[in-house]
């Protein structure tokens, strides 16, 4: 299926009742740039060595879509099916509780790919082993180590069908949801800066500085939705540290909280030409009893570019309508 059509169909499960997305009906035509490695039969060689930059760093540039695991093809999107889970819990078949709202439920058919039951719904629960739906899906326990108040909050948000997710109100959805989102992301790499452009969040752009600047002190900056990010190389792994986040962030669809005390550390590694691994350590002592990891894999889309994405909050017009109606009501 054409990638745009896949992404349009997928919008049905990602958009909650409060928001809608406006997207163009076409995108850049498929174009194969020079240098794409091929197998003897002319197909893209995803297992070819990772390309390197002029300064001999792994080149993580490209357009990427979420995949279940290294050497896995992205899932077949059949209308309301999200990306399968990734990480230890997915491989083991753990199934922690996740949202079960109509907006988040897909067909209950597992594809069994690479031993994972849940590629097309996961026995009726499409987010059971997916860090996009459950940020703890990569942990051995299959659930984040919540502080008691955080666990209670998540249970409430799940009972409310995640209606307050920032993504449902056209607000920034946060780094973890963007990293693991089924919509693509684009990475642009230079020696001093890496840009991450996320189609799924109104084409949000993150700047990751590699120029040696330190992370800013919390008291010196205003908190941001996606914080402040600096990076450095440890061998072939790009390590990105982020602080300065706003309170009440959402790490996943179920509503795992993120507070201003948090520090996120992304370890980005290009496994080979075709696959990227992003291992995120979440350290937020206000919300969690200990740091924990979430793992996301992505596959290169060498012939595609991002599509335009515009989010429209339907509630905004509703609120304005109410105000106008109240203004025109006769005074008693």
Residue pairs with C-beta under 8 A, 6 or more apart in sequence:
1 77
3 27
3 301
3 304
4 23
4 25
4 26
4 27
4 307
6 77
7 23
7 77
7 182
7 183
7 184
7 199
7 307
8 23
9 77
9 78
9 79
9 80
10 77
10 80
10 81
10 82
10 182
10 183
11 21
11 23
12 79
12 80
12 103
13 80
13 81
13 82
13 103
13 104
13 105
13 106
13 126
14 82
14 167
14 181
14 182
14 183
14 200
15 21
15 103
15 167
15 168
16 101
16 103
16 161
16 162
16 163
16 165
16 167
16 168
17 103
17 163
17 168
18 163
18 168
18 169
18 313
18 314
18 315
19 167
19 168
19 169
19 170
19 311
19 312
19 313
19 314
19 315
20 311
20 312
20 314
21 309
21 310
21 311
21 312
22 310
22 311
22 312
23 307
23 308
23 309
23 310
24 307
24 308
27 304
27 305
27 306
27 307
28 304
28 305
30 303
30 304
31 303
32 302
32 303
33 302
35 51
36 44
36 302
36 303
37 44
37 45
37 48
37 273
38 44
38 45
39 45
44 274
44 302
45 273
45 274
46 71
46 272
46 273
46 274
46 275
46 299
46 300
47 71
47 272
47 273
47 274
48 272
48 273
48 274
49 272
49 273
50 58
50 59
50 236
50 270
50 271
50 272
50 273
51 58
51 59
51 273
52 58
52 59
53 59
53 189
53 191
55 191
57 189
57 233
57 236
57 238
58 236
58 238
58 269
58 270
59 189
59 270
60 187
60 189
60 194
60 238
60 268
60 270
60 276
61 187
61 188
61 189
62 186
62 187
62 300
62 301
62 302
63 184
63 185
63 186
63 300
63 301
63 302
63 304
63 305
63 306
64 184
64 185
64 186
64 187
64 276
64 298
64 299
64 300
64 301
65 74
65 182
65 183
65 184
65 298
65 299
65 301
66 74
66 83
66 132
66 180
66 181
66 182
66 296
66 297
66 298
66 299
67 73
67 74
67 75
67 83
67 86
67 275
67 297
67 298
67 299
68 74
68 75
68 83
68 84
68 85
68 86
68 90
68 113
68 114
68 116
68 119
68 297
69 86
69 90
69 91
69 114
69 116
69 297
70 271
70 272
70 275
70 277
70 297
71 274
71 275
72 113
72 114
72 297
72 299
73 299
74 83
74 299
75 81
75 82
75 83
75 84
75 111
75 113
75 119
75 120
76 111
76 119
76 120
77 182
78 107
78 120
79 106
79 107
80 105
80 106
80 107
80 126
81 106
81 107
81 119
81 120
81 121
81 126
82 106
82 126
82 127
82 130
82 132
82 133
82 182
83 130
83 132
83 180
83 182
84 90
84 111
84 113
84 116
84 118
84 119
84 122
84 129
84 130
85 116
85 118
85 122
85 128
85 129
85 130
85 131
85 137
86 129
86 130
86 131
86 137
86 138
86 295
86 296
86 297
87 129
87 131
87 137
87 138
87 139
87 293
87 294
87 295
88 138
88 139
88 140
88 295
89 96
89 129
89 136
89 137
89 138
89 139
89 140
89 141
89 142
90 116
90 118
90 129
90 130
90 137
90 138
91 114
91 115
91 116
93 115
93 116
93 117
93 129
94 129
94 137
94 141
94 142
95 118
95 122
95 123
95 125
95 128
95 129
95 142
96 128
96 129
96 134
96 136
96 137
96 141
96 142
96 143
97 128
97 143
97 158
98 104
98 125
98 127
98 128
98 130
98 133
98 134
98 158
98 253
98 254
99 127
99 133
99 158
99 161
99 162
99 253
99 254
100 125
100 158
101 161
101 162
102 161
103 161
104 126
104 127
104 133
104 161
104 162
104 253
105 121
105 124
105 125
105 126
106 120
106 121
106 126
107 120
107 121
108 121
108 122
108 123
108 124
108 125
109 120
109 121
110 116
110 117
110 118
110 119
110 120
110 121
110 122
110 123
111 117
111 119
111 120
112 119
113 119
116 129
117 123
118 125
118 126
118 128
118 129
118 130
120 126
122 128
122 129
126 133
127 133
127 134
127 253
127 254
128 134
128 137
129 137
129 142
130 137
130 180
131 137
131 138
131 176
131 180
131 252
131 294
131 295
131 296
132 177
132 180
132 181
132 182
132 252
132 253
133 252
133 253
133 254
134 142
134 143
134 144
134 252
134 253
134 254
134 256
135 144
135 176
135 251
135 252
135 254
135 256
135 282
135 294
136 142
136 143
136 144
136 145
136 256
136 292
136 294
137 294
138 293
138 294
138 295
139 145
139 292
139 293
144 251
144 256
144 282
144 288
144 292
145 288
145 289
145 290
145 292
146 154
146 256
146 287
146 288
146 289
147 286
147 287
147 288
147 289
150 256
150 257
150 287
150 288
153 255
153 257
154 254
154 255
154 256
154 257
157 164
157 165
157 254
157 255
158 254
158 255
162 168
162 253
162 254
162 255
164 255
165 173
165 250
165 253
165 255
166 172
166 173
166 174
166 225
166 249
166 250
167 173
167 177
167 201
167 250
169 313
169 315
170 202
170 311
170 312
170 313
171 225
172 201
172 202
172 204
172 225
172 226
173 181
173 200
173 201
173 250
174 225
174 226
174 249
174 250
174 251
174 258
175 206
175 226
175 227
175 242
175 264
175 266
175 280
176 251
176 252
176 258
176 264
176 280
176 282
176 294
177 200
177 201
177 250
177 251
177 252
177 253
178 185
178 196
178 198
178 200
178 201
178 204
178 206
178 226
179 185
179 266
179 278
179 280
179 296
180 252
180 294
180 296
181 198
181 200
181 201
182 200
183 198
183 199
183 200
183 309
184 199
184 200
184 301
184 304
184 306
185 196
185 197
185 198
185 199
185 200
185 298
185 306
186 196
186 197
186 199
186 305
186 306
187 194
187 195
187 196
187 197
188 194
188 195
188 197
190 210
191 210
192 209
192 210
192 211
193 207
193 208
193 209
193 210
193 211
194 207
194 208
194 210
194 231
194 238
194 240
195 205
195 206
195 207
195 208
196 205
196 206
196 208
197 203
197 204
197 205
197 206
197 306
198 204
198 205
198 206
199 306
199 307
199 309
200 309
201 309
201 311
202 309
202 310
202 311
203 306
203 308
203 309
204 226
206 226
206 229
207 229
208 229
208 230
208 231
208 240
209 229
209 230
209 231
210 230
210 231
210 232
210 233
213 230
214 230
215 228
215 230
215 241
215 243
215 244
216 228
216 243
216 244
218 243
218 244
218 260
221 228
221 244
223 244
223 245
223 246
223 247
223 260
224 244
224 245
224 246
225 245
225 246
225 249
226 242
226 245
227 242
227 243
227 244
227 245
227 264
228 242
228 243
228 244
229 240
229 241
229 242
230 240
230 241
231 238
231 239
231 240
231 241
232 238
232 239
233 239
236 269
236 270
237 267
237 268
237 269
238 266
238 267
238 268
238 269
239 265
239 266
239 267
239 268
240 265
240 266
240 267
240 268
241 263
241 264
241 265
242 263
242 264
242 265
242 266
243 262
243 263
243 264
245 258
245 259
245 260
245 262
245 264
246 260
247 259
247 260
248 257
248 258
248 259
249 257
249 258
249 259
249 262
250 256
250 257
250 258
251 257
251 258
251 282
251 294
256 287
257 284
257 287
258 282
258 284
258 287
259 284
259 286
259 287
261 284
261 285
261 286
261 287
262 282
262 283
262 284
262 286
262 287
263 283
263 284
264 280
264 281
264 282
264 283
265 280
265 281
265 283
266 278
266 279
266 280
267 277
267 278
267 279
267 280
267 281
268 276
268 277
268 278
269 276
269 277
269 279
270 276
270 277
271 277
273 300
274 299
274 300
275 297
275 298
275 299
275 300
276 297
276 298
276 299
276 300
277 295
277 296
277 297
278 295
278 296
278 297
278 298
279 293
279 294
279 295
279 296
280 293
280 294
280 295
280 296
281 291
281 292
281 293
282 288
282 291
282 292
282 293
282 294
283 291
